[in-house]
């Protein structure tokens, strides 16, 4: 049964917007979610949090008039329940069924698809370079981007295609011209927004080192080589080649204050090395990652902020709400960063999570080797990012 085929419940059901739900979670409210998706979808990707209780009862268990008592026993009767599904149809049906049984219930508008459209901009307060630096955060997938602006100009690092209009609108509201759209590497978990922004007059920038992977649009882009600089007002963005996660992985040092490391280093883990050459090429890529981290990233001054392209549920945000941390703190907290090479390689190859959902389609789409319209692109990137080498934090060693 497709989501749109669910009957409208007889009992009126209130809806909660994704933004409203996110605000409640951020405020520390106790939230109880009934996820009505299939168990496999639930296990792969769901809404979590310290103050979130999540229960999985698939929608099909509510299709019969006589609902199995065991299913109902899983659902608390003493608190408000928010039902969610993929797109909002099944959750409204399930919520209505429960409302008829006197449960205090509402449902999440647009479901997990709506959750995936939440995109927040948070100022990086500890940034001390010229201008202002914002970190974009997508809680559904943990994607992060960086928007720096100064003196009427701006640049976005690691933009998402799904939010192309958002960057342009934010630039308009701030009274700045979006000058550059910059990618750190060929992403495996989401569709890049660099080409979409380049098509409307923003200068698209990709690492020169990524071209050998088969990028079909390289002649349309500015190619960034190690040491190249891009100017945004008084802000200097310096290209720092940091291969390992991929052969083209490139970081960008924003006015000597924050190093946007892409998927090279996160505040809670390091990159996985198997997304380009698979398991066979992972050991060599892991060694390359070790060299990049030691010589190009950890060699930065200890007060240089690290800002990755992703965060996981295991990440602890800084006091300003951003997923950033100083180099010195990461060296203290993450034993992997002070290991010798053999230990490091063994560690990051030992327990890698499943590869990102649909990465075999996302990578060629980002290379320009296959096409996806906006709806197809959005569907491809739903789910967890899984770009780190570990599912748990390495920052509490």
N, C-alpha and C positions, 0 to 999 in steps of 0.2 A: 504494500500500500504506500503510495507516494505521500509526502508530507501534506500536499495540498488536498488530498482526498479525505482527510479526517473530517468527520462531521463537527459542526459547531455545537459545543456542549449546551445542554438545556440550562444549566446553572451558570449565571454570569461569572466570568473569571477576570480578575484584574491582571494587567500585565506590568512588568517591571522592565525598564530599558536597561541595556547593558551598562550605560554610564551610571545609572542609579545603583545597580548591583555593585559595580566597581567601587563607588563612593562608600557604600555600606561596608564593604570588605576593608577598604583603606581606613575607615573610621574605627575599625576594631569591633564592629558589631558581630555578634554570633549569627552566622548564616547557615541554614540547612538547605542543601540542594538535593533535589531528586532528579537524577540524570536518566532520561527515558530512552537514551540511545542504546544500540546493541552493545553487548559486553565488550566485544573486540574494539569498538570505537572508543568506548569509555576507558579501557585499559591503556590505549595509545595516547589519549589526550583528553584532559578534563580541567575544570576549574578547581584549583587547590588554594590552600592558605591555612595559617595557624588557627584562624577563627572560623574556618569553613568545614562543616561536616558534609561529606558527599556520599550519597547513596545511589546505587545503580539498580533500577528495576526497569527493564526494557518495556517499551510502550505496548508490545503485543500481549503482555500479561494483563492489560486492562481492556482488551477488546471484547471479552466475554461478559455477559451480564453478571455471572457469578465469578467474581474475582477471587483467585486463590487466596485463602486466609494467610498463607505463609508470606505472600507478597505484601499484603497489607501490614503484617506484623513488622516489616522492615521500616515502615514509615512512622515517625513519631507523631503522636496526636496532641502533644502539649506545647507545640510551637509552630510558628509560621514556616511553611514549606514553599520554596521556589522551584518549580518544575522547569526543566530545560530539555531541549532536543537539538537537532541539527539546525532547523530553520524556523521553528516556532509553531508549526501546525500540530505535531504530535503532542507537544507539551501543553498546548491549550486544551486539547482533548483529554489528556490525562488529568490535568488540573481540574477540569470540569467534572470528571468522574469522581475525583476525590472530594470536591466541593459538595457534591450530592450526598456524600457520606460524612459531611460536617467537619471536614478538615479545614484548617486555616491555610489557604493555599493561593498562590498566584503563579504566573509563568513568565519566563524570560522572553521578551520580545525579540524575534528573529534568531533566537537560539544561539548556538555556537558561532554561526556565521556573523551574527551581530556582535558577539564578543570579539571576534577577530577584526572588527572595524574600529575598535577602541585604539586610539593613538594619542599619546599624551606628550606634551613638551614640558620639560623640567629644566630650569636654569642650573648650570653647574656653578655653584657659588664659590668653590675653591679654585676655579680657573682664574689665573692672574695675568693672562696675556691681554693684548689690546682687544677692544670690542666686548661682545657678549657671546657666550657659548651656551646653547641649549642642547639637551639630550632628548631625542625622541624615543619613546618607549612603547612597544607593542606587547601588552601583557599576554596575549593569547599564544604568541610564539617566542617571546623573549627577544625579538629583534630590537636593536638599538641603532640610532642614527645621530649625526652631529650637525647642528646648524649654527654656524658662526657668522656674526654680522658686525660691521663697523663702517662708519662714514658712508652710508648709503649703499653698501655692497654686502653680499652674502654668499656663502657656499654651503652646500649640503653634502655630507659624506655618508655613503651607503644608503641612498634613498630607496624606497620601496615603490614599485610601479603603482600599487593600489592607492598610494597617497600622493600621487603627482599633483593633483589640484590643491591638496593641503599645503604643500611647500610653497606653491605660488601664491595662495591666499595669505599664508602667514607672512611672506615677504611683503605683499601689498600692505597688510595691516601694520607692519613694522616700518613701512616707508623705505624699503631697501630693494635693490635690484638683485635677483638671484643670478649670480655671475657664473658659478661653477656647480656641476653635479659630478661627484667623484666616487668611484668605486674602489674598494680595497682589493677585491679579487672577484673571480667568477663564483658567484654564490651558488650553494647547493640546496638551500632551504626556502628561498623566496625569489620572486621575479624582480630583478633590478629595475629601478626607475630612471637610470641614467639616460637610456635611449629616448624614453618618453619625454624627459625634460629637455634633452638636446633638440628634439623635434620642435619644441616651442621656443627655441632661441637661447636656452641655457647651454653653456659650453660643457659638453660631456667629456669626462676624463676617466680613462681606465689605465691600469698598469701596463707599461710596455711589455713587461715580462709575462703577461697573461695571453698575449697574442698567439704564442706558439701552441696554445691549446685548441686553436681553430676558430677564433673570433672572426665572424664574417663581415663585421662593420668597422674594423679597425681604422680604415681610411677616412671614416666619418668622425672619428674621435681624436681628442688630444691624448697622446700617449705619455704617461708619466714615467720617467726613469729615476733611478736612485739619485738623490740630491737636487732634483728639480724643485722649484719653488712656485707657489701660486699666491698672488697678492689679493687680499680682500680688505679694502681700506688700509689700515695700518697693520693688519694681521698677515703674518707670513705662514703659509702652510708648506712644510717641507716634506718631500717624498723620502721615505725610508724603506728600502727593500728588505723584507723579512720573510723569505720563503720557508716552507715547512708544511703548513696546513695545505697549501697548494704551491706549485712551482712559481706562480705569479703573485703570491700573497705580498701585499705592500701596505705598510703603515703610513700614517700622515701625522707629523708633529705640528700641532697647532700653536704657533707663536711661543714655542719653547715651554709650553705649560701643560698641554695634554697630548698624549700620543694615542691616536685612534688606531688601535691594533687590529681592527677587523676580527678575523677568527684566529689570530695568532695567540693571543693571551687574553683571558677573561679574568675578572676579579675573583672568581672561585675555582678556575680550572685552566687548563691549557688546551690547545687545538687538538683535534683528532687528525691523524696523518694519512687516512686511507681513502679519502673521497675522490682523489684524482687517479691514482694507479692501483687502487684496491689493496687487498691484503698483501699481495706480493711486494708491492712498492712501499708499503707502510714503514718498514724498518728504516729504509734509506731516508724517507721523508721525515721520520721522527728524529733522525740524527741531524738533518738539515734544520729542523725546527729548534733543536737544542742549540745549535750554533747561532741561529738568528736571535733567540732569546738572550743568550749570554753576551753576544757581541753587539747587538743593535738595540735591544729593548732594555735589559737590566743594566746596561752601561749608562743609561740616562741618569741624570741627577735624582737622588732619592725622593725629592719632592715633586717630580714630574708625575702628573696624573696618568693612569692607564684607563682607557675607555674602550672596551671591546665592542664588537658588533652584536653581541648577544648576552643575555643573562638567563640563568636557570632558576628553578624553584629553590635551589640550594644557595643562591647568592644573597648576601646581606647588603642592602643599599647603604650608602653613606648618609651622614646627617642631613644633607640637603635633598635626599630622596633620589639621587642619581646613582647609577651603578658604575662608580668610579672609585679608584683607590690609588694612593701614591706608590711609586715603585718600591720605596723602602719598606712600606707596610707589607706589600706582597712578598718581598724577599723574606721577611720575618715570619709571615703566616703560612707560606706555601713551601713545604719542604722540597717539593719537586723542583723548585727553582734554584736550589743549592746543591742538588745531587750531581754526581759525575755523570758523564754521558751514558754509560752503559746502564746505570740504575734508572736514569730518566727514561730511556727508550723502553726498558722492560716494564716500567710502571705504566706508561701511557698506552702500551700495546696490550696490557693485561685485562682490561675490563671495559672496552669501548661499548657504548650503547648501540642500539640499532641505528642504521643510517637514516638520515632525514626522509620523511615520507615524500615519495614522488621525485627523489633527487635525480633519477635517471631521465626524467622529462624536464626538470627544472634546469639542470646544467646545460643541455643542448639549447633550451629556450634562451638562456642568458648568453650563450655563445652566438645566437642568431641562426642556429642550424635548423630549428623548427619554430613554428609559430603558435601563438596562443592568444585568443582575444582576451579582453579584460575579465570576463566572467570565468573563462577557463584558467587564466593565470591566477585568479583569486582562489579558485578551488584547488589548484595544484599545491598552493603553499599553506593550506589549512593543516594544523597539527604542530607538534613540537619541533624545535629546530635540530636538536641532537648534533650540534657541531663541535661540542667539547669532547675531550677524551674520556670523561668520566661522568656518570650520572650523579654521583655525590660530590660534595665540595672537597677540593684539595687544599682549601685555604684554612683548614682547622687542624693541620697536621701537628 
